[in-house]
Amino acid sequence: TLSRSIVPALPGVVFLSGGQGEESASHHLNEMNKLEKIAKPWNLTFSYGRALQSSCLKAWLGKEENVEAAQKALLTRSKANGLANLGKYEGGSGEDESLYVANYAY
């Protein structure tokens, strides 16, 4: 378990969203943060990359006239993930298609 392998002094544990869809990533973060019967001296979160940006980029499409829609999409995902970080996300604000890219290289 994390409690046995990570020192309490560590401020946070960040997982990669690993190609999860936006909605799945938010739900998984929410479930981790809802856990109450274990010690969690650190913040638990995801490194969201694609799971935060996907709907924003789809809304924007690189076009000036879509900037407002893209900003709205980013705000929606940010609010969802903020609630999930508190264990209070109820779902329904994002797409859930897989964002996995085979053989992706950073």
VMD Tcl script that draws the C-alpha trace (Angstrom):
set ca {
  {0.00 0.00 0.00}
  {1.06 3.60 -0.35}
  {1.05 4.01 3.42}
  {3.77 1.38 3.78}
  {5.98 2.55 0.93}
  {5.82 6.36 0.88}
  {7.12 8.53 3.69}
  {4.56 10.82 5.34}
  {6.81 13.86 4.82}
  {6.28 13.66 1.05}
  {3.86 16.48 0.13}
  {2.11 14.65 -2.71}
  {1.85 11.58 -4.91}
  {1.21 12.25 -8.59}
  {0.04 9.48 -10.91}
  {0.02 9.67 -14.71}
  {-3.51 9.62 -16.09}
  {-2.13 7.01 -18.50}
  {-4.40 7.65 -21.46}
  {-7.60 7.44 -19.43}
  {-10.51 9.42 -20.76}
  {-11.27 12.70 -19.04}
  {-14.23 11.34 -17.13}
  {-12.47 8.15 -16.02}
  {-9.43 10.08 -14.79}
  {-11.66 12.42 -12.75}
  {-13.63 9.51 -11.28}
  {-10.48 7.59 -10.34}
  {-8.96 10.64 -8.66}
  {-12.24 11.19 -6.83}
  {-12.34 7.61 -5.54}
  {-8.74 7.80 -4.29}
  {-9.50 11.00 -2.40}
  {-12.75 9.65 -0.92}
  {-10.88 6.92 0.95}
  {-11.35 7.62 4.65}
  {-10.15 4.56 6.54}
  {-6.49 4.83 5.59}
  {-3.86 7.37 6.50}
  {-3.22 9.83 3.66}
  {-0.65 12.35 4.87}
  {0.03 13.42 1.26}
  {-2.07 14.90 -1.54}
  {-3.06 12.41 -4.23}
  {-3.46 13.64 -7.80}
  {-2.85 12.87 -11.47}
  {-0.51 14.51 -13.93}
  {-3.39 15.29 -16.23}
  {-1.87 16.25 -19.59}
  {-4.24 14.75 -22.13}
  {-7.03 14.07 -19.61}
  {-7.27 17.80 -18.92}
  {-6.55 19.20 -22.38}
  {-8.34 16.88 -24.78}
  {-11.79 18.51 -24.81}
  {-10.17 21.97 -24.81}
  {-8.11 21.18 -27.90}
  {-11.13 19.64 -29.63}
  {-13.16 22.77 -28.92}
  {-10.38 25.12 -30.04}
  {-9.17 23.41 -33.25}
  {-6.53 26.15 -33.57}
  {-9.15 28.72 -34.59}
  {-9.43 32.17 -33.03}
  {-13.24 32.03 -33.09}
  {-13.15 28.92 -30.87}
  {-11.01 30.37 -28.06}
  {-14.00 31.11 -25.80}
  {-15.37 27.57 -26.23}
  {-11.94 26.11 -25.47}
  {-11.61 28.26 -22.34}
  {-15.07 27.12 -21.21}
  {-14.05 23.48 -21.74}
  {-10.85 24.03 -19.71}
  {-12.82 25.65 -16.88}
  {-15.28 22.72 -16.86}
  {-12.46 20.14 -16.63}
  {-10.59 22.20 -14.03}
  {-13.69 22.41 -11.82}
  {-14.31 18.67 -12.20}
  {-10.74 17.80 -11.24}
  {-10.77 20.29 -8.38}
  {-13.84 18.55 -6.95}
  {-12.26 15.14 -7.55}
  {-9.18 16.28 -5.65}
  {-11.52 16.85 -2.68}
  {-13.36 13.54 -3.21}
  {-16.56 15.43 -4.11}
  {-16.87 14.89 -7.87}
  {-20.21 13.43 -8.94}
  {-19.40 13.00 -12.61}
  {-20.93 13.82 -15.93}
  {-18.83 16.75 -17.09}
  {-16.52 15.15 -19.64}
  {-16.00 12.76 -22.48}
  {-14.66 9.35 -21.70}
  {-13.00 8.14 -24.85}
  {-9.61 6.58 -24.27}
  {-6.72 8.97 -24.79}
  {-4.16 6.17 -24.96}
  {-1.61 6.53 -27.76}
  {0.35 3.37 -28.54}
  {4.13 3.77 -28.49}
  {3.87 7.43 -27.48}
  {7.32 8.89 -26.86}
  {7.99 11.97 -24.76}
}
mol new
graphics top color blue
foreach p $ca { graphics top sphere $p radius 0.5 }
foreach p [lrange $ca 0 end-1] q [lrange $ca 1 end] { graphics top cylinder $p $q radius 0.2 }
display resetview
